[in-house]
Structures are given as structure tokens and as C-alpha cells.
Amino acid sequence: MGVEELSASDREVVGVLLKFVDKLPTKGLVRVYNSVHPIIDIEGHMAQSTKKNLALFQSLRKEMAAKAKAAGKADVPNL
């Protein structure tokens, strides 16, 4: 179930939860339940966004390393 399929109030709840995804101490245990809708699995969304963030970070790191090498820097920063 996508976020766009939810009612406005459900989207607001999910939006607030997703703002604090990185600060949550539990991993894979966060579920939002609404009596009208089935359980919304936040775990899959968290895993998907983590993969996207990792891929973005890795590509930025490669880009910065390439720029540093092109500029002639001997020590390329390891982010």
C-alpha cells in the first residue's frame, strides 16, 4: 500500500513518523495501525529509503574522490 492511497489523516500520521525514522531505536518493529485501513508496514519503507540513501551517499563519495584526484590532491578524503 502506498502513501498516496491513504486518507489525509493517515498520511499526516505516516509523514510525522517518517520524519523521525532515523531517530527510532527499534528496527523493523514500527507499525501504524488504523481501524479503517490494514496495517501499514513502515519497515519496508524504511529499508527502501535506507538503500536509496546509501546509494546516493556512495555515488557522492565516488564523485568527490574523482574531483579530488582530478585536482591533483594526493590524499583523497574517505567519507
Long-range contacts (C-beta under 8 A, 24 or more apart in sequence): 1-37, 1-38, 1-40, 6-37, 6-40, 7-36, 7-37, 10-34, 10-36, 10-37, 10-40, 14-40, 14-42, 17-42, 18-42, 18-45, 21-46, 21-49
